[in-house]
Amino acid sequence: MQDAEEILQDVYMKVYDHLDDFRYDVNIKTWIYRITINQSLDFIKAQQRKKRSIFANLIRLSAHDETIQISDFNHVGIDIENKEAIEQLMRKIYRLPENQKTVIILLKIEDLSQKEVAEIMQISEGAIESLLQRAKTNLKKML
């Protein structure tokens, strides 16, 4: 909830700061929607950077602390294959249409609920489900 409030504050500030730049030949709702989506995606990217940073710090700490043991269940080759598969999937996700990409990232990567995603994207939960199904179909075709 605090994250949503923070994003909302950022959106309000961006709208206020850029109101002079608004082109009156477009719908103001669409303009604000686009700002909201961009702010949300920027926030998500920042959160992912934080997670990666925390994980990297934990690995560095564990390398210096002999009491922390990280079990190695996978062979190095399997780890590389998994990493390549994830990278390939992410490249395919980023090739999806913008709204489908947003739904996949928010639902499956950020693990938000359909209700939360519907609020972020300002569309119905049914529309979220439809976008998710289309995104899955498109990903299956690409893979």
Secondary structure in CASP SS format (residue, H / E / C, confidence):
PFRMAT SS
TARGET T0000
AUTHOR 0000-0000-0000
METHOD secondary structure of the structure
MODEL  1
M C 1.00
Q H 1.00
D H 1.00
A H 1.00
E H 1.00
E H 1.00
I H 1.00
L H 1.00
Q H 1.00
D H 1.00
V H 1.00
Y H 1.00
M H 1.00
K H 1.00
V H 1.00
Y H 1.00
D H 1.00
H C 1.00
L H 1.00
D H 1.00
D H 1.00
F C 1.00
R C 1.00
Y C 1.00
D C 1.00
V C 1.00
N C 1.00
I H 1.00
K H 1.00
T H 1.00
W H 1.00
I H 1.00
Y H 1.00
R H 1.00
I H 1.00
T H 1.00
I H 1.00
N H 1.00
Q H 1.00
S H 1.00
L H 1.00
D H 1.00
F H 1.00
I H 1.00
K H 1.00
A H 1.00
Q H 1.00
Q H 1.00
R H 1.00
K H 1.00
K H 1.00
R H 1.00
S H 1.00
I H 1.00
F H 1.00
A H 1.00
N H 1.00
L H 1.00
I H 1.00
R H 1.00
L H 1.00
S H 1.00
A H 1.00
H H 1.00
D C 1.00
E C 1.00
T C 1.00
I C 1.00
Q C 1.00
I C 1.00
S C 1.00
D C 1.00
F C 1.00
N C 1.00
H C 1.00
V H 1.00
G H 1.00
I H 1.00
D H 1.00
I H 1.00
E H 1.00
N H 1.00
K H 1.00
E H 1.00
A H 1.00
I H 1.00
E H 1.00
Q H 1.00
L H 1.00
M H 1.00
R H 1.00
K H 1.00
I H 1.00
Y C 1.00
R C 1.00
L C 1.00
P C 1.00
E H 1.00
N H 1.00
Q H 1.00
K H 1.00
T H 1.00
V H 1.00
I H 1.00
I H 1.00
L H 1.00
L H 1.00
K H 1.00
I H 1.00
E C 1.00
D C 1.00
L C 1.00
S C 1.00
Q H 1.00
K H 1.00
E H 1.00
V H 1.00
A H 1.00
E H 1.00
I H 1.00
M H 1.00
Q C 1.00
I C 1.00
S C 1.00
E H 1.00
G H 1.00
A H 1.00
I H 1.00
E H 1.00
S H 1.00
L H 1.00
L H 1.00
Q H 1.00
R H 1.00
A H 1.00
K H 1.00
T H 1.00
N H 1.00
L H 1.00
K H 1.00
K H 1.00
M H 1.00
L C 1.00
END
